[in-house]
Amino acid sequence: MKRRLTEDDVLAAVHGGAILGGGGGGFTADGIRAARLALSLGVPELWSADEFAADAGTATVALVGAPSALEMHLSPEHLARTIEVLRGEMSQAMRLACLHTNESGAQTTVNGWIQAAMTGLPVLDLACNGRAHPSSVMGAMGLHTDADYVSIQAYAGGAEARYLEGLTRGRLEQTSALVRHASVLAGGGVAVARNPVSVGYAARHGAPGAISQAIELGRLVLGSGIDAAVRHLDGRIVAEGVVQSYRCERREGLDVGVVALDDAQGTEIPFINEYMLVEQRGRRIAAFPELITTLDASGAPVASADVREGARLRVLCVPRARLLLSRTMFMPELYQPLEATLGRPFAPPAMSSGPTP
């Protein structure tokens, strides 16, 4: 259903997205600021996939970089510039009809709202993945399996002397790696518009309804509290304790580290932007793409980059069956770089498609 995004949607989308971010997906304050800025710049609209012809064009909009980076600088003009550059490279056979976000998260759920307000393109009620994920290929809806697909990625970001913009075409893995490197050169992050596909393809291989899901979840949190949201997701609190140690380092544009609690179970939570695992005394409790989210004493989600030693946290786990997941979440080859980084395997069994074929 076509509708205007309003101030009532802002807090709900961001707070719901913060839970679905699973430690990544940006920060709550940044998400609120971006969404409100979008409403001040224009009238962004949210359309469902069935409002478009199946062959209409859509493109992924994202922010690429390490959440902990202190020199990241992105402006509305950077975001709009990526759309302008991408449009100039798309063929006449597929004109851009809408935009969709790469994932759900406090900031990423509202990806595209500013671009929509500035360009007049509607926001598609769809994410490449209904939870946050650490790699661009995981947010490409399986396009890396198409030998003929040429990825087009436009990027822009950085302050003053660090500003850069560009466009890259080629195989998905190579173009994604180049944009990740550009994010480092720009000070920690760039805005990206990438991988144009048909709305029909996105609806089959992505997570349609992801924006509405985040808004619904956020309204539940704001109205009834975090415990109601946990019950709604069939989640469970698997640990609670004070952060005994915290390590976070940036590697190739990603935050990589581990959170260790002082609880009796010896809970450790390794992360690569998003939380990848929950382990207790060597026993695995949960593994990505299951949702793992840390909550502070008030019940607010805490991003992995915001964890501090001495803070008290609860650890929420949600089964993957309760999430809107792209089929990329069930492609073991996409986990290999993550497993190498953490030094342990955790990919789920391969499936021909995820829960939203």
FENURVEN-V922703 format. One record per residue. NEAR is the number of other ideal C-beta (glycine too) atoms within 8 Angstrom. Layout:
NEAR / NEAR
This chain:
5 / 8 / 6 / 7 / 13 / 7 / 6 / 6 / 10 / 14 / 9 / 15 / 16 / 17 / 14 / 19 / 19 / 15 / 14 / 18 / 20 / 13 / 15 / 15 / 17 / 13 / 11 / 12 / 6 / 10 / 19 / 11 / 8 / 12 / 15 / 10 / 10 / 15 / 15 / 5 / 9 / 9 / 6 / 15 / 11 / 14 / 13 / 11 / 12 / 4 / 8 / 12 / 5 / 8 / 8 / 11 / 14 / 17 / 14 / 15 / 17 / 14 / 12 / 13 / 14 / 13 / 12 / 8 / 11 / 5 / 8 / 11 / 11 / 10 / 6 / 9 / 6 / 13 / 15 / 12 / 12 / 17 / 18 / 8 / 13 / 16 / 8 / 6 / 9 / 11 / 4 / 4 / 3 / 10 / 7 / 14 / 10 / 14 / 17 / 15 / 18 / 12 / 16 / 20 / 15 / 17 / 16 / 19 / 19 / 15 / 11 / 12 / 14 / 14 / 15 / 16 / 12 / 12 / 8 / 5 / 11 / 13 / 17 / 14 / 12 / 15 / 16 / 16 / 19 / 14 / 15 / 16 / 14 / 10 / 10 / 13 / 11 / 12 / 15 / 15 / 14 / 11 / 11 / 11 / 5 / 7 / 3 / 4 / 8 / 7 / 15 / 14 / 15 / 16 / 17 / 14 / 18 / 11 / 8 / 5 / 4 / 11 / 10 / 12 / 11 / 8 / 10 / 12 / 9 / 7 / 8 / 13 / 8 / 9 / 15 / 14 / 8 / 10 / 16 / 13 / 10 / 14 / 16 / 10 / 9 / 16 / 12 / 13 / 15 / 17 / 15 / 14 / 14 / 16 / 12 / 11 / 11 / 11 / 17 / 8 / 9 / 17 / 11 / 7 / 11 / 15 / 14 / 12 / 10 / 17 / 14 / 9 / 13 / 15 / 12 / 10 / 16 / 15 / 10 / 12 / 15 / 8 / 6 / 7 / 7 / 9 / 8 / 11 / 14 / 11 / 8 / 8 / 11 / 7 / 13 / 6 / 9 / 11 / 13 / 9 / 11 / 9 / 16 / 8 / 8 / 11 / 6 / 11 / 7 / 12 / 7 / 7 / 12 / 11 / 14 / 10 / 11 / 10 / 15 / 12 / 17 / 7 / 9 / 3 / 8 / 9 / 15 / 12 / 16 / 11 / 15 / 12 / 12 / 17 / 15 / 12 / 15 / 16 / 12 / 12 / 6 / 4 / 6 / 8 / 10 / 9 / 9 / 12 / 10 / 10 / 16 / 17 / 14 / 16 / 12 / 11 / 4 / 4 / 10 / 9 / 12 / 12 / 15 / 17 / 10 / 7 / 13 / 7 / 7 / 5 / 10 / 9 / 15 / 10 / 16 / 15 / 14 / 12 / 9 / 12 / 5 / 9 / 13 / 14 / 15 / 16 / 15 / 16 / 13 / 12 / 11 / 10 / 5 / 13 / 11 / 9 / 8 / 14 / 12 / 7 / 9 / 11 / 5 / 6 / 5 / 12 / 8 / 10 / 5 / 6 / 8 / 3 / 8 / 11 / 8 / 12 / 7
